[in-house]
């Protein structure tokens, strides 16, 4: 039995008064997820193009 089926079983066991709260929670989970955007690299043909800036900052 997969996770999806387990969740459905538990929701079916809940009383009617909690279903609205579960529905609001599920909608909030769906709306708050935002995929992370990758940071673009800039090649400006300068002195910082081929070095690890983070490593050099801590030195």
Phi and psi restraints in degrees (range 20) as a CNS / XPLOR table:
assign (resid 1 and name C) (resid 2 and name N)
       (resid 2 and name CA) (resid 2 and name C) 1.0 -84.2 20.0 2
assign (resid 2 and name N) (resid 2 and name CA)
       (resid 2 and name C) (resid 3 and name N) 1.0 174.2 20.0 2
assign (resid 2 and name C) (resid 3 and name N)
       (resid 3 and name CA) (resid 3 and name C) 1.0 -63.9 20.0 2
assign (resid 3 and name N) (resid 3 and name CA)
       (resid 3 and name C) (resid 4 and name N) 1.0 -39.0 20.0 2
assign (resid 3 and name C) (resid 4 and name N)
       (resid 4 and name CA) (resid 4 and name C) 1.0 -60.5 20.0 2
assign (resid 4 and name N) (resid 4 and name CA)
       (resid 4 and name C) (resid 5 and name N) 1.0 -43.4 20.0 2
assign (resid 4 and name C) (resid 5 and name N)
       (resid 5 and name CA) (resid 5 and name C) 1.0 -67.2 20.0 2
assign (resid 5 and name N) (resid 5 and name CA)
       (resid 5 and name C) (resid 6 and name N) 1.0 -37.4 20.0 2
assign (resid 5 and name C) (resid 6 and name N)
       (resid 6 and name CA) (resid 6 and name C) 1.0 -63.7 20.0 2
assign (resid 6 and name N) (resid 6 and name CA)
       (resid 6 and name C) (resid 7 and name N) 1.0 -42.5 20.0 2
assign (resid 6 and name C) (resid 7 and name N)
       (resid 7 and name CA) (resid 7 and name C) 1.0 -64.2 20.0 2
assign (resid 7 and name N) (resid 7 and name CA)
       (resid 7 and name C) (resid 8 and name N) 1.0 -42.9 20.0 2
assign (resid 7 and name C) (resid 8 and name N)
       (resid 8 and name CA) (resid 8 and name C) 1.0 -62.0 20.0 2
assign (resid 8 and name N) (resid 8 and name CA)
       (resid 8 and name C) (resid 9 and name N) 1.0 -39.9 20.0 2
assign (resid 8 and name C) (resid 9 and name N)
       (resid 9 and name CA) (resid 9 and name C) 1.0 -62.6 20.0 2
assign (resid 9 and name N) (resid 9 and name CA)
       (resid 9 and name C) (resid 10 and name N) 1.0 -44.5 20.0 2
assign (resid 9 and name C) (resid 10 and name N)
       (resid 10 and name CA) (resid 10 and name C) 1.0 -65.6 20.0 2
assign (resid 10 and name N) (resid 10 and name CA)
       (resid 10 and name C) (resid 11 and name N) 1.0 -38.0 20.0 2
assign (resid 10 and name C) (resid 11 and name N)
       (resid 11 and name CA) (resid 11 and name C) 1.0 -66.8 20.0 2
assign (resid 11 and name N) (resid 11 and name CA)
       (resid 11 and name C) (resid 12 and name N) 1.0 -37.0 20.0 2
assign (resid 11 and name C) (resid 12 and name N)
       (resid 12 and name CA) (resid 12 and name C) 1.0 -65.3 20.0 2
assign (resid 12 and name N) (resid 12 and name CA)
       (resid 12 and name C) (resid 13 and name N) 1.0 -27.7 20.0 2
assign (resid 12 and name C) (resid 13 and name N)
       (resid 13 and name CA) (resid 13 and name C) 1.0 -78.0 20.0 2
assign (resid 13 and name N) (resid 13 and name CA)
       (resid 13 and name C) (resid 14 and name N) 1.0 -19.5 20.0 2
assign (resid 13 and name C) (resid 14 and name N)
       (resid 14 and name CA) (resid 14 and name C) 1.0 -68.9 20.0 2
assign (resid 14 and name N) (resid 14 and name CA)
       (resid 14 and name C) (resid 15 and name N) 1.0 153.4 20.0 2
assign (resid 14 and name C) (resid 15 and name N)
       (resid 15 and name CA) (resid 15 and name C) 1.0 -79.9 20.0 2
assign (resid 15 and name N) (resid 15 and name CA)
       (resid 15 and name C) (resid 16 and name N) 1.0 166.1 20.0 2
assign (resid 15 and name C) (resid 16 and name N)
       (resid 16 and name CA) (resid 16 and name C) 1.0 -62.8 20.0 2
assign (resid 16 and name N) (resid 16 and name CA)
       (resid 16 and name C) (resid 17 and name N) 1.0 -30.8 20.0 2
assign (resid 16 and name C) (resid 17 and name N)
       (resid 17 and name CA) (resid 17 and name C) 1.0 -69.4 20.0 2
assign (resid 17 and name N) (resid 17 and name CA)
       (resid 17 and name C) (resid 18 and name N) 1.0 -22.9 20.0 2
assign (resid 17 and name C) (resid 18 and name N)
       (resid 18 and name CA) (resid 18 and name C) 1.0 -94.6 20.0 2
assign (resid 18 and name N) (resid 18 and name CA)
       (resid 18 and name C) (resid 19 and name N) 1.0 -9.9 20.0 2
assign (resid 18 and name C) (resid 19 and name N)
       (resid 19 and name CA) (resid 19 and name C) 1.0 -66.0 20.0 2
assign (resid 19 and name N) (resid 19 and name CA)
       (resid 19 and name C) (resid 20 and name N) 1.0 -36.0 20.0 2
assign (resid 19 and name C) (resid 20 and name N)
       (resid 20 and name CA) (resid 20 and name C) 1.0 -64.6 20.0 2
assign (resid 20 and name N) (resid 20 and name CA)
       (resid 20 and name C) (resid 21 and name N) 1.0 -39.9 20.0 2
assign (resid 20 and name C) (resid 21 and name N)
       (resid 21 and name CA) (resid 21 and name C) 1.0 -65.2 20.0 2
assign (resid 21 and name N) (resid 21 and name CA)
       (resid 21 and name C) (resid 22 and name N) 1.0 -40.0 20.0 2
assign (resid 21 and name C) (resid 22 and name N)
       (resid 22 and name CA) (resid 22 and name C) 1.0 -65.7 20.0 2
assign (resid 22 and name N) (resid 22 and name CA)
       (resid 22 and name C) (resid 23 and name N) 1.0 -40.6 20.0 2
assign (resid 22 and name C) (resid 23 and name N)
       (resid 23 and name CA) (resid 23 and name C) 1.0 -63.5 20.0 2
assign (resid 23 and name N) (resid 23 and name CA)
       (resid 23 and name C) (resid 24 and name N) 1.0 -43.3 20.0 2
assign (resid 23 and name C) (resid 24 and name N)
       (resid 24 and name CA) (resid 24 and name C) 1.0 -62.7 20.0 2
assign (resid 24 and name N) (resid 24 and name CA)
       (resid 24 and name C) (resid 25 and name N) 1.0 -41.3 20.0 2
assign (resid 24 and name C) (resid 25 and name N)
       (resid 25 and name CA) (resid 25 and name C) 1.0 -62.5 20.0 2
assign (resid 25 and name N) (resid 25 and name CA)
       (resid 25 and name C) (resid 26 and name N) 1.0 -43.8 20.0 2
assign (resid 25 and name C) (resid 26 and name N)
       (resid 26 and name CA) (resid 26 and name C) 1.0 -65.8 20.0 2
assign (resid 26 and name N) (resid 26 and name CA)
       (resid 26 and name C) (resid 27 and name N) 1.0 -39.6 20.0 2
assign (resid 26 and name C) (resid 27 and name N)
       (resid 27 and name CA) (resid 27 and name C) 1.0 -65.4 20.0 2
assign (resid 27 and name N) (resid 27 and name CA)
       (resid 27 and name C) (resid 28 and name N) 1.0 -38.1 20.0 2
assign (resid 27 and name C) (resid 28 and name N)
       (resid 28 and name CA) (resid 28 and name C) 1.0 -66.0 20.0 2
assign (resid 28 and name N) (resid 28 and name CA)
       (resid 28 and name C) (resid 29 and name N) 1.0 -37.5 20.0 2
assign (resid 28 and name C) (resid 29 and name N)
       (resid 29 and name CA) (resid 29 and name C) 1.0 -63.0 20.0 2
assign (resid 29 and name N) (resid 29 and name CA)
       (resid 29 and name C) (resid 30 and name N) 1.0 -41.7 20.0 2
assign (resid 29 and name C) (resid 30 and name N)
       (resid 30 and name CA) (resid 30 and name C) 1.0 -67.3 20.0 2
assign (resid 30 and name N) (resid 30 and name CA)
       (resid 30 and name C) (resid 31 and name N) 1.0 -39.1 20.0 2
assign (resid 30 and name C) (resid 31 and name N)
       (resid 31 and name CA) (resid 31 and name C) 1.0 -83.3 20.0 2
assign (resid 31 and name N) (resid 31 and name CA)
       (resid 31 and name C) (resid 32 and name N) 1.0 -23.1 20.0 2
assign (resid 31 and name C) (resid 32 and name N)
       (resid 32 and name CA) (resid 32 and name C) 1.0 -88.2 20.0 2
assign (resid 32 and name N) (resid 32 and name CA)
       (resid 32 and name C) (resid 33 and name N) 1.0 -12.8 20.0 2
assign (resid 32 and name C) (resid 33 and name N)
       (resid 33 and name CA) (resid 33 and name C) 1.0 -77.3 20.0 2
assign (resid 33 and name N) (resid 33 and name CA)
       (resid 33 and name C) (resid 34 and name N) 1.0 123.4 20.0 2
assign (resid 33 and name C) (resid 34 and name N)
       (resid 34 and name CA) (resid 34 and name C) 1.0 -130.3 20.0 2
assign (resid 34 and name N) (resid 34 and name CA)
       (resid 34 and name C) (resid 35 and name N) 1.0 124.7 20.0 2
assign (resid 34 and name C) (resid 35 and name N)
       (resid 35 and name CA) (resid 35 and name C) 1.0 -66.1 20.0 2
assign (resid 35 and name N) (resid 35 and name CA)
       (resid 35 and name C) (resid 36 and name N) 1.0 146.0 20.0 2
assign (resid 35 and name C) (resid 36 and name N)
       (resid 36 and name CA) (resid 36 and name C) 1.0 -73.1 20.0 2
assign (resid 36 and name N) (resid 36 and name CA)
       (resid 36 and name C) (resid 37 and name N) 1.0 139.4 20.0 2
assign (resid 36 and name C) (resid 37 and name N)
       (resid 37 and name CA) (resid 37 and name C) 1.0 -92.8 20.0 2
assign (resid 37 and name N) (resid 37 and name CA)
       (resid 37 and name C) (resid 38 and name N) 1.0 140.0 20.0 2
assign (resid 37 and name C) (resid 38 and name N)
       (resid 38 and name CA) (resid 38 and name C) 1.0 -75.9 20.0 2
assign (resid 38 and name N) (resid 38 and name CA)
       (resid 38 and name C) (resid 39 and name N) 1.0 141.5 20.0 2
assign (resid 38 and name C) (resid 39 and name N)
       (resid 39 and name CA) (resid 39 and name C) 1.0 -83.4 20.0 2
assign (resid 39 and name N) (resid 39 and name CA)
       (resid 39 and name C) (resid 40 and name N) 1.0 128.1 20.0 2
assign (resid 39 and name C) (resid 40 and name N)
       (resid 40 and name CA) (resid 40 and name C) 1.0 -74.6 20.0 2
assign (resid 40 and name N) (resid 40 and name CA)
       (resid 40 and name C) (resid 41 and name N) 1.0 145.5 20.0 2
assign (resid 40 and name C) (resid 41 and name N)
       (resid 41 and name CA) (resid 41 and name C) 1.0 -91.5 20.0 2
assign (resid 41 and name N) (resid 41 and name CA)
       (resid 41 and name C) (resid 42 and name N) 1.0 140.3 20.0 2
assign (resid 41 and name C) (resid 42 and name N)
       (resid 42 and name CA) (resid 42 and name C) 1.0 -110.2 20.0 2
assign (resid 42 and name N) (resid 42 and name CA)
       (resid 42 and name C) (resid 43 and name N) 1.0 129.9 20.0 2
assign (resid 42 and name C) (resid 43 and name N)
       (resid 43 and name CA) (resid 43 and name C) 1.0 -111.4 20.0 2
assign (resid 43 and name N) (resid 43 and name CA)
       (resid 43 and name C) (resid 44 and name N) 1.0 98.0 20.0 2
assign (resid 43 and name C) (resid 44 and name N)
       (resid 44 and name CA) (resid 44 and name C) 1.0 -99.2 20.0 2
assign (resid 44 and name N) (resid 44 and name CA)
       (resid 44 and name C) (resid 45 and name N) 1.0 7.8 20.0 2
assign (resid 44 and name C) (resid 45 and name N)
       (resid 45 and name CA) (resid 45 and name C) 1.0 56.8 20.0 2
assign (resid 45 and name N) (resid 45 and name CA)
       (resid 45 and name C) (resid 46 and name N) 1.0 49.7 20.0 2
assign (resid 45 and name C) (resid 46 and name N)
       (resid 46 and name CA) (resid 46 and name C) 1.0 -125.8 20.0 2
assign (resid 46 and name N) (resid 46 and name CA)
       (resid 46 and name C) (resid 47 and name N) 1.0 -166.6 20.0 2
assign (resid 46 and name C) (resid 47 and name N)
       (resid 47 and name CA) (resid 47 and name C) 1.0 -75.7 20.0 2
assign (resid 47 and name N) (resid 47 and name CA)
       (resid 47 and name C) (resid 48 and name N) 1.0 -17.0 20.0 2
assign (resid 47 and name C) (resid 48 and name N)
       (resid 48 and name CA) (resid 48 and name C) 1.0 -100.7 20.0 2
assign (resid 48 and name N) (resid 48 and name CA)
       (resid 48 and name C) (resid 49 and name N) 1.0 5.6 20.0 2
assign (resid 48 and name C) (resid 49 and name N)
       (resid 49 and name CA) (resid 49 and name C) 1.0 -68.9 20.0 2
assign (resid 49 and name N) (resid 49 and name CA)
       (resid 49 and name C) (resid 50 and name N) 1.0 -39.1 20.0 2
assign (resid 49 and name C) (resid 50 and name N)
       (resid 50 and name CA) (resid 50 and name C) 1.0 -110.7 20.0 2
assign (resid 50 and name N) (resid 50 and name CA)
       (resid 50 and name C) (resid 51 and name N) 1.0 20.0 20.0 2
assign (resid 50 and name C) (resid 51 and name N)
       (resid 51 and name CA) (resid 51 and name C) 1.0 -120.5 20.0 2
assign (resid 51 and name N) (resid 51 and name CA)
       (resid 51 and name C) (resid 52 and name N) 1.0 159.6 20.0 2
assign (resid 51 and name C) (resid 52 and name N)
       (resid 52 and name CA) (resid 52 and name C) 1.0 -86.9 20.0 2
assign (resid 52 and name N) (resid 52 and name CA)
       (resid 52 and name C) (resid 53 and name N) 1.0 103.0 20.0 2
assign (resid 52 and name C) (resid 53 and name N)
       (resid 53 and name CA) (resid 53 and name C) 1.0 -64.6 20.0 2
assign (resid 53 and name N) (resid 53 and name CA)
       (resid 53 and name C) (resid 54 and name N) 1.0 -40.2 20.0 2
assign (resid 53 and name C) (resid 54 and name N)
       (resid 54 and name CA) (resid 54 and name C) 1.0 -62.1 20.0 2
assign (resid 54 and name N) (resid 54 and name CA)
       (resid 54 and name C) (resid 55 and name N) 1.0 -44.1 20.0 2
assign (resid 54 and name C) (resid 55 and name N)
       (resid 55 and name CA) (resid 55 and name C) 1.0 -64.8 20.0 2
assign (resid 55 and name N) (resid 55 and name CA)
       (resid 55 and name C) (resid 56 and name N) 1.0 -42.5 20.0 2
assign (resid 55 and name C) (resid 56 and name N)
       (resid 56 and name CA) (resid 56 and name C) 1.0 -69.0 20.0 2
assign (resid 56 and name N) (resid 56 and name CA)
       (resid 56 and name C) (resid 57 and name N) 1.0 -29.0 20.0 2
assign (resid 56 and name C) (resid 57 and name N)
       (resid 57 and name CA) (resid 57 and name C) 1.0 -67.1 20.0 2
assign (resid 57 and name N) (resid 57 and name CA)
       (resid 57 and name C) (resid 58 and name N) 1.0 -33.1 20.0 2
assign (resid 57 and name C) (resid 58 and name N)
       (resid 58 and name CA) (resid 58 and name C) 1.0 -85.9 20.0 2
assign (resid 58 and name N) (resid 58 and name CA)
       (resid 58 and name C) (resid 59 and name N) 1.0 -4.3 20.0 2
